[in-house]
Amino acid sequence: MSEPKKSHLTLWICGAIVAAIGSALVFPHLAVKFHVGGEIFLRLLRMIVVPLVVTSVMSGILGLGDVRKLGRPGGAALLYYLTTTVLAVFVGLMVVNLIQPGMGTVDEASLAAVKAESDTNSPKARLLMALTDATGLSKEEIGGVFEEFSPGPQESPTIGTILKNLLLMLFTDNLFAAAANTSLLPLILFSIVFACMLTTMGSRVSHLSAMIEQINDALMRFVLLIMRISPLGIFCLVAARFGQAQAEGKLLDLVNQTGWYVLTVVFGLGIHACCILPLIYWCFTRKNPFRFILQMSQALLTAFSTASSSATLPVTMECAIDRAGVSERSVKFVLPLGATINMDGTALYEAVAALFIAQATGYDLSLLQQLVIAVTATLAAIGAAGIPEAGLVTMIIVLNAVGLPVEYIGLVLSVDWLVDRFRTAVNIYGDCVGAVVVERVS
Ligand code: ASP
């Protein structure tokens, strides 16, 4: 199979996104019909995520040769994830306090409408359903994190409860169920342990080890094939989603009440993606960070179009190895883990959204409460799955922690599909910089 012309592909994808948004604005009802094409593209990507993650993590560890060599990159990755996520939250808190998008932008009538909607349509039930889908946890387990949903007396969940539930997300009692739900964390954990075992078994398992590497190589080839049709898939995805928003009149919300909120999130994401992450990249590599953004552009545009870190993962890995030249060892280990637990964009958005809701509903949050928001937004981002709008669901942790009414999530609901695209692109970019940092450190 010949290599696709990669720089041309980026131009094609950019053109596809512009054309899709344009046609969605002019012919929304026609644009919605491209949904099928978008869904096929998305399914092709999602189809290979589980086998790709399992074989990549395993072959990454097999490539290390010795389990003990995992300590340094593993520690570096975790430290990087935590540091950048916390930095992102602080950028979010800074911009939302500076711009104050919720002050005087949401009128009483809209607040009452959101409240009435929550009373009749039970958004909690909808959110709970989305949450069980996203995390693979049972409703009871989620009730443990989000007291709001539990049948018992209502109490704010403690940080301990949240941590306990995050820890539980690492383990599964059924590997196949985890694979079927694309719950990547338990699969990654299993793959690490399994590959570590293989490295201790010598020549007895050499065929199996070679097979794992070969399957991984073949899957990466498959990703190249999918990327060839990505301009078309991305056109369909974006046209259908923007067309639907235009047809439902949701784009109007952008110029009405939530415009400032969206601008604040995008501004904060811009600071994180164009200043903080490039600075970290430069500190570790002394190379031009904006060239790196260009090299990763196909992954970033795919993230914008799919709003899913997990679905974008195959493209991210391909770009990082093939275009940016990041070492396979680092990519195969850092990116799958990062796609699930390292979400800078999501953390930043959670902080902004929580404060926006507080400002709009007249809650005055003290500095201490804002610190609680910083801690819980970090945990909520770690707990969010790499699927569309997962961050919206885990934001309940943040709202609960400072006693903000969960039903006012309705205020940001109508534009979340759009905000999600920007934050997912930043999530992916954060993962890629992480892969480079870990490569340098180890
Ligand atoms: N859609 C995001 C992702 O996949 C998660 C979120 O913030 O909703 O990375």
Residues whose N, C-alpha, C, O or C-beta is under 5 A from the ligand:
A	BS01	LIG	A307 S308 S309 S310 T346 A385 G386 I387 P388 E389 A390 G391 L392 D420 T424 N427
